[in-house]
Amino acid sequence: MPTLPYDKTEIETLIRAALPREEGLQRTVIRAMREAVENGGKRIRPILLFETCKSFAERRGETDWKEEAAPFLAALEMIHSFSLVHDDLPCMDNDTLRRGKPTTWYVYGEAMGTLAGDGLVLEALTVAGRAVGQSRHPERAARALAILGEKSGVSGMLGGQSVDVEKTGEHLDATTLDFIYRLKTGALLEAAFMMGAALGGASEAEISCAEQIGRAVGLAFQIQDDILDETATEAELGKPLHSDEKNQKTTYVSLFGLEAAREAVRQQSEAAEQRLREFPGETETLAALIAYLTDRRF
């Protein structure tokens, strides 16, 4: 099984440092929040933010970029974890297994699972909002916060999820499926590249380029997820197979077939790699991460 081409030790430390302490009468919900974030995960989004910020900041000779990026990569991972917690709820996908372990709602109950997801969103806002006030480059930090909000909300992940929920059980056309994939999955990957670029001092044109890279990666990632739902084993995925079929959801594979899906992954991956060449500085790590994401086997 391919392994992540990245030592994420530093990223893990930065994320854990930003999580609330498990104390007070509300410690149960905090424990559920922490476990949702700490329960495995490849940390793809924070890593992409970190490495994109590095690419732009080091071009400018800046040395403080890690401190600037840290709270935002943690906030982004909290938002991602919130989406998984709520996606697993009985009112959504009703999944009891995530990353090979029982899901948050299954351990803590549906009400506490819902609150844990809500808590992660609000904690992300707290961490990122505090960072804007403490930043040496407040205009960059404010831009990153705005991107996080936009790509998480009705114009991004939440909007895509809402259409996915509303259309469950219906046969979707390619336009609607692309809309769902671009927002539900792609938006936070777009955010990772865009926030990293913004924090690293990129121009608006460069942030737009980062968005296009994230969009291509997100589409390839989701289509590959569809492929794996058909071809991988439950042990490899760490979650139940054929969940989309169980929930009567149209996928790229069910709409176009397995071979067309694989070709679409290849095309989107190549598009992302092409645009990545426009980034300044060292991009070999980002290129390896994109290849890993779009050609994974789990």
Secondary structure, 3 states (H helix, E strand, C coil): CCCCCCCCHHHHHHHHHHCCCCCCCCHHHHHHHHHHHHCCCCCHHHHHHHHHHHHHHHHCCCCCHHHHHHHHHHHHHHHHHHHHHHHCCCCCCCCCEECCEECHHHHHCHHHHHHHHHHHHHHHHHHHHHHHHHCCCHHHHHHHHHHHHHHHCCCCHHHHHHHHHHCCCCCCCHHHHHHHHHHHHHHHHHHHHHHHHHHCCCCHHHHHHHHHHHHHHHHHHHHHHHHHHHHCCHHHHCCCCCHHHHCCCCCHHHHHCHHHHHHHHHHHHHHHHHHHCCCCCCCHHHHHHHHHHHCCCC
